[in-house]
Amino acid sequence: MIPKVMTTADIEKAFDLIAEHVDSVEEGKRMLFLAKACLCLANLVGNADRVRDVLDACAQDL
């Protein structure tokens, strides 16, 4: 489980920002956009093991 460090309001704001940006990108480039966004956010996390833990958690229950 990933610990919650943001408020619910901030999580909803982040979700909206991500959705808006995904929608604004050309459909054929959305996966590239998401990959770039993930790499930038992973850099902010600053720990490859933590990034792996997050990715593993996200892959569950899709």
N, C-alpha and C positions, 0 to 999 in steps of 0.2 A: 504494500500500500504506500502511496505517496503522501507525505504529510502536507496538510493544507497550510500554506503560508500567506495566501492572499485572502482578502475578504471575499464574500460571495459577490458583492457588487463589482469588485475588481476583476474577478474571474469572468463574470458576465460581460464586462467591458472588453476584456481581452478576447473573449469568444466573438463578440460583435466585430472587433477590429480585424481579427483573422478572417471571419466570414466575408466582410466587406472587401478585404484585399484579394481573397481568393476569387470572389465574384468579379473583381475588376480586371483580373488577368485573363488574357486570351486562353480559351479552354484547353488548347493543346500545350500550354506552358504552365498549367496549374501545378502539376507534379514537380516541375523544376522549381517553381516559386516556393512550394512547401518544403522541398529539400533545402533550398537556400535559407529559408526562415528557420528551419530546424538546426542547421549548422550554426547560424548566427546566435540562436538561443542557447545551443550547446556551449558555444564559446563563453557566453555570459555565465553559465553554470560553472564552467572551469574545472570539471572533473569528469573524465571519461567513464569511470565506473558508475558514477551517479547518473550520467546520461544513459548508460546501458540499463540501469535499474528502471528509469523512467520509460524507456522504450519497451522493455519487457512488460511493465505494468500496462502500458497503452495497448499492447497487442492482445491482452486478455479481454475476453468478453466483447469482441467486436460484433 
